[in-house]
Amino acid sequence: MRLDEVLCEQEPRVVANDGTIRIHNQRLQLLPSGLRPLARKGVVVTIRPKGRLGVRYEGRRLRYKVLPAPVPVKAQPLPESLPRQMGGPGTQPVAGHPWRQFQFGRGVRIQPKPNVSKLLKTSSL
């Protein structure tokens, strides 16, 4: 081992299913190394004093490449020519819809269960 490897900062990371690691707003793509797939395995990322990175798995160095940052995509507004979808804000059901037929307090009333103990007492006399 070299002195800069001993004096480096080490951070444990878990490899994503796509073979990438995130560290300090960077994504590192692990390159094929002949080992079994490393998805969901723990690796150690070393940050040397001069800012150089290294990746290790069970003591072995792994090759990687730094991926470019993803470009943020702005949401495009919908064109005015598209019809509005039902159920969105400001839409109401048509006049014959079942929701229009419902009236509070006029639905089916649930009758309480009869008290069976009172019936049994009167019939046993």
HELIX and SHEET records of a PDB file:
HELIX    1   1 LEU A    3  VAL A    6  1                                   4    
HELIX    2   2 PRO A   98  GLN A  101  1                                   4    
HELIX    3   3 VAL A  116  SER A  123  1                                   8    
SHEET    1   A 4 GLU A   9  VAL A  14  0                                        
SHEET    2   A 4 GLY A  42  ILE A  47 -1                                        
SHEET    3   A 4 LEU A  53  TYR A  57 -1                                        
SHEET    4   A 4 ARG A  60  LEU A  62 -1                                        
SHEET    1   B 3 THR A  20  ILE A  23  0                                        
SHEET    2   B 3 GLN A  26  LEU A  30 -1                                        
SHEET    3   B 3 TYR A  64  LEU A  67 -1                                        
END                                                                             
